Amino acid sequence: MADDPAYAYWTRVKAAIDAAEVDRFAVEFEWPTCHRKKCTSYHGDPVELFRLWSDAIARKVHDEMLCAAVTDPDETDSLPG
């Protein structure tokens, strides 16, 4: 497994996964809150929660593989001081 060239990317992929973030409001809105039968109100969707996380992880991994945005961020554009 260690001989596989793709394995060299694992540390970057893992770092990107760990850096993934989701908006707290979006998570709170989609978190299931009610399990009563025949409830007509909207009480969140676990499938949407999973989509939020998987999209965030995919974005971070994409950015990392594109330009090492997590493991080697470009800080030249930051403001001085």
N, C-alpha and C positions, 0 to 999 in steps of 0.2 A: 504494500500500500504506500509506503514512504517513497518507493521508486517512481510512483506515478507523478508526472509533472503537474497535474491538476491539484495534487495535494499541497503544493507550495502556496496556493491561493487560500487555503483553509483559514489561516490566521486572519487574513484580510476579510474574508466572508464572515467569520465569527465576530470580528470587531464591528462590522457593519450591522449585523443582526443585533448585537448588544446596544448599538447606538440608535436603533429605531425608536421613534417617538410617535405617540398618537395624542391628538388634542383631548385633554381631559373632559371638556364639555361634550364632545362627540361620544366618548365612552360612557359618560354618565347618562346621556340621553338614550343610548341603545342598551344599557344594562337592564336585564329583565327585572321587573319589580313586583309583578302581580301574577299569581297562578290560579286565580279564582275562575271557576267555570262560567262561561257565557259573559265574561267581562268585555265590554265594548270599547274601552279606552285603549290607547296605544301604550304598551309597557315595554318597549324595547324589542330588539331582534338579535339573538345570539349569532345568527348568520352574518348580519351586518357588522357586529363586533369583530368577528373573524376576518371579514373583508378589510376592515380598517387596519387591523394589525398586519395582515398579509401584504396589503398595499404599502404600508410604511416600511416593512422589511424589504420588499422588492425594490422600493425607491433607494433605500440606503445601500443595498448590495449593488444596484446598478451604478450609483454614484461612485462607490468604492472601486468597482471594476473599471469604470470609465476613467477616473482620474485620482484614485487614492484619496478621496475626499475625507475619509475617516482616519486612516492610519498616517497620512502625511498631508494635512490640510494646508492650503495656500493661505498664509496669513499676511501676505504683502499688501493686501488691500485694507487692512485694519487701520483704524485711526491712531495716530501717535498719542502716547501718554496714557 
